[in-house]
């Protein structure tokens, strides 16, 4: 699935440090604002303990995790929409992503000066939102100009589109994000082609110091209060600790480090799973002696569409899907036991694949 989650934020908030903890690609980190000249793209493995539970019941040669693409976009600042800190290029990179991880600096460090002189995550959040809103306003106004020309001919669709876009313009001019405007489902088609930055789903990551890794701090509380009632997901991650954990190759050393920090798993694992969910993705499995593999699909996909993720021939020649639910398989212990218990299902072309389904595709090309 060629979907990307972009990591955004004010310069020097620890975005690249967090990116390096989860990615197969490493970005350069330093204390100088606007030193990065390009975005980093990495393929990130999605942690899923279910794969190892499946292995307990099916001996296999290898386990293959599903992945998601994460883009580390260099730090923005006031004036990015005018090109400040090559901001226009980076705003373009944001436009190409499908969802956003907004990293907020929630730690004090005199050695790492904040670009605005003080640590204030709520101010930083509003700064980034404003930069994206200004860019969105430009996009909406350009679309309005195009529809105005079409509406002069009496085009009813263009006239209705103008009404919808005018609502978006007024909403954004009021310092609101496009995603918070309630419109009828069909009316969203008038903005689909302009890819508004503030329409993208977003989650927030509070990057804290080591002592705040478990319970957060006053900066985190301010963020939570500001976002209260906005249905926003907030994660607390200590980027510096995560970087140290990521450098440890021995799993026992990692677990000991986590225990000392009062954590039960790396925060970045939670981040990757949350990013996966933010992209509206889910997982199905194929299970066999050669491999147990997790596959990525968008929620709502049918069995033939899921088969196509494995190989286009499977979708083209789809006959049926043999389905077991993950919970049934690990509880009963085998395919045979599932069949005996009536938990082995034969599904056709209209079957909507559920998260954790174990599929065997029957096809003929």
N, C-alpha and C positions, 0 to 999 in steps of 0.2 A: 504494500500500500504506500504510494508515494505521497505521504502526508508528513508535514514538518511542524514541529513545535519550536517557536523562537524564544530565546532567553533575552529579555530586555531590561533596561534600568539605567539610572544615572551612572556616569563614569565612576570607576573605583568603588563599586559596591560589592565586588566579589563574584560577579557573574562567571568570569572565565575560570576562576578557581573551582566553582561548582561544576561547570561544564567539563573540566578536566577530570573530575572524580568519576564521571559516568560515561565518558566518551572514549571511542577508540582513536580519536584525533585529539591532539593536545594543542591548546592555544597558548600564546605567550602572555604571561602575567607580569605586570610591573606597576609602579606607583605613579606613573605619569599620565595625566589626563590626555585624551585624544591621541594616544600613541599608536593605537590599533588602526590599521588601514583597511582591513577586510573582515568579513564575518567568517567564523569557523563553522564547518558542518561536520557533524559526527553521527555515526550509527551506534545507537545505544541498545544494549540487550535489556529486555524487559524481565525483571526478576519474577519467577512464578514457581512457587514451591510445589504446585500441583504436578509438575513434570516428574519430580522425584517421588511423589506418592504413587504415580502411575508406574514408575519403574519397579516399585516393590511388588507389583502384580504381573509385570511383563518384563522379563529379562531382555535387555536391548544392548546393541553395540554403541549407540551414542544418543545423547539428548541434545535437541536443538531448540534454543529459545527463539521467540519472535523478537523483532527489533522495531525501533522507532527512530526517526531522524530528528536530531536536536540541532538547532542553529544558534550559535553564540554570536549575538549582534553587538558590536562595540558600543560603549556607553554613549548615551545621548545627553544633551544639556539644553538649557534655554536657548532658543534660536536655531535648533536643529532643522526646523522646517525651512529656514532660510539658508541652510548649508553649513551652519556652525559646526565645527569639528567633523567636516564632511558628512554632516547629518542627513542631507537629502539622499545620499546613496544608501545609508543605513535604513532610512525610512522606507526606501524601495525594497530592501531585503525583508523588512517586516511585512510588507504587502504580500510577499510570496509565501509567507507561512500560513498555517491553518489555525493555529492557536498560540497563545502567548503565556510565558512564565515570567512574571514581573518580579525581579529580585530587588529587595529593599534593604538598604544598609541599616541594621539595628544593632550596631556595635560601635563603641568609642575606641579610637586608636590615634593618639597624637602623632604617631609616626606616619600615618596615612591620612593626609589632609583631605577633608571633604571639599569638593569644588566650590560649594557655596558657603564654606567657612564654619559650618556646624552640622551636627548629625540631626536630621529631622526627616524620618521616613515618610510622614504624611505629606510634607512639602514636596519631597522628591516624587511621590506618587502623583501629586497634582501637576507637577512640572511635566512629567512624561505624558500624562493624559492630555494636557493642553497642547503639547507638540503634535500629538496624534490627531487631536480634534481640529487644529488649524489646517492640517493636511487634508483631513476629511471634508472640511468646509470647502476647500478648493475643488475637490472632486465633485461634490454635490452641486456647486455653482456652475461648473462646466457642463454637467449633465442637464441642469436646468436650461442653460443657453441652447443646448441642442434640441430639447423638447419644445422650447418656445417657438423655434422655427417650424417644427412639425405641427404644432398646435394651430398655427395661423391658417393651415389648410383645412381646419375643422376635424383633424384626427382625434377621435374621442379617447383613444388609448393614451395619446400624448397629453391630452388635457387632464386626464385622471392622474397620469404619471407626474405631472407638474404639481398637482395637489399633494401627492405623497411626498415628493421631494421637498416641497416647501415646508412640510411638517418636520422633515429631517433637518433642514437648514435652521429653522427656529430652535429645534431641540439642541443642536450642536452649538449654536450661537449662545445658548444659555449655559455653556460649559458642561454639557452632558455627553456621555458616550452613546454612540448610535445603538448599541445593543440594548440600552435601557428604554428605548422608545417602543411602545406597544402599537403594532400595526397588524392588519389582517395578513394571514399567510401569503395570499396571492400578491399583496402589495409589495412584498419584499423583492419581487422580481425587478422592480425599478432601480434597485441599488446593487443587485447581484453582479452586474457587469463593471462596477466601479470599485469593488473590493475595499470597502471602508475599513480602515485600520481599527477603529474602535467598535467595529461589529464583531471582531474576533473574540471567541471565548478566552477568558484570562483567569489565571490563578496567581496567588501572591506567595513569595518565599521571603520570609524574614531571616536574613543572614545575621546570626548573632555570634557573640564571643563564646569561648569554651565554657565558662561558668553558667551561661544562660542556655546551654544546649538542651537541657531537660525541661525547664519550666519557663523559659523566655525571660523577658525583662520589661522595663517600663516602655521602651520603644515599641516592643511587640504589642503591648496593651493598647498603646495609642493607635496602632494600625487596626487592631481588632475593633476598637471603638469607632474608628472612622468608617470601617467597612460594615459595621453592624446593620443588618437588615437588607444587605445588598446581595445575598446569596453567593458570597465569594468564598472560595476555598483558600485557606491560609495554612502554610506549612512553616515550621520553625526549623532551621538547619544551621549548624555551626560549620561554615565552609572550611575554616582552618583545620578543624578536627577531621572532617570528612576527607580532606586532602591527605592527612597523615594516615588515616585508615586505608585509603585507596593505595598508598605506597607499600603497605604490608602485603607480602605474598602469602604468608602462612595464615590459614583460616583460623587457627587457634589463637594466634597473636591478634587477629582482627577482633575476635569475640572477646578477648581479655580487655582490649582497648575500649570496646563498646561498653562493657560492663563497668569499667572504671568511670566512664562518662555518664553512666546511668541510662544508657540506651539499649534497646533490645534488638535493633537492626540499624544499618546505616541509613541516615536520613535521606540520602540520595536515592535509595531503593524506593522509598515512599514517593519521592519526587517523580521518578520515572513511571511508576504505576499511575500516579495522578495525571501525568502528562498524557499517558495512553488513554485514560478515561476522558480527559479533556478533549481529545481528538475524536471522541465518539467511536472508539475502537473496542473490539472484543476479540476473544481467542477461542479457536476450536483446536482439537488435537487429532493427530493420527498416531496410532499405536501399533508397533510391530517389533519383531526381533532385530531388524536392521536399525531402526531409529524410532524414538518417540519425539514427535515434533509439534511445536506450537505454531499455529498459523494466525495471521491477522486478517480480520474482516471488519467492515463497518457494521454497526448495529443495524438490524433490519434486513440483512442480506439473506437471500434464499439459498437453498442447498446447491443448485446449479452454479450460482455466483460464487459460493464458497469453493466449490470444486474447481472453478476457473482460477482461483488463487493458487491452487496446487499446480495446475497445468491447463492450458486452454483447451486441449483435447478432451479433458474430463468434463468441461462445461458443454462443449459442442456435442459430445456423444452421451450426455447424461441420461441414465435410465432410472436410477433410484439411489437413495442414500440409506445405508444401514447405520442407525444411530443408537449410541448408548450415552446416558447422562453420566458425567464425571462422578457424581456422588454415588450413583448405583454401582459403577464399576469398582470404585475403591472399597465400597462396603461389601459387595458380593464377591469380589476378588478375581473375576475372570469373565470373558465373553460367554463361555458356556453357562456359567452361573446366572448371568444376566438373561440368557435365553430361557433357562429353566424357570426363572422367576417372572417371566413376561416383561422384562425390562430391556428387551432388544427390539427396536422399532424400525419398520420399513417406511420410509418417507419419500414423497414424490417432489415434483418441481416447485410446488408452492410452499414447501416447508421453510419456515423462518428459523435459521440456525441460532441456537442459544449459546450463551457464554459457557465454555467448558464442555460443550458437546464433543463426543468422540465419534468421528465419521469414518466410514468406509464407503467409497464411491464406486458404484457399478456403472460402467459405461461401455459404449460400443461405437467405434469410429469406422 
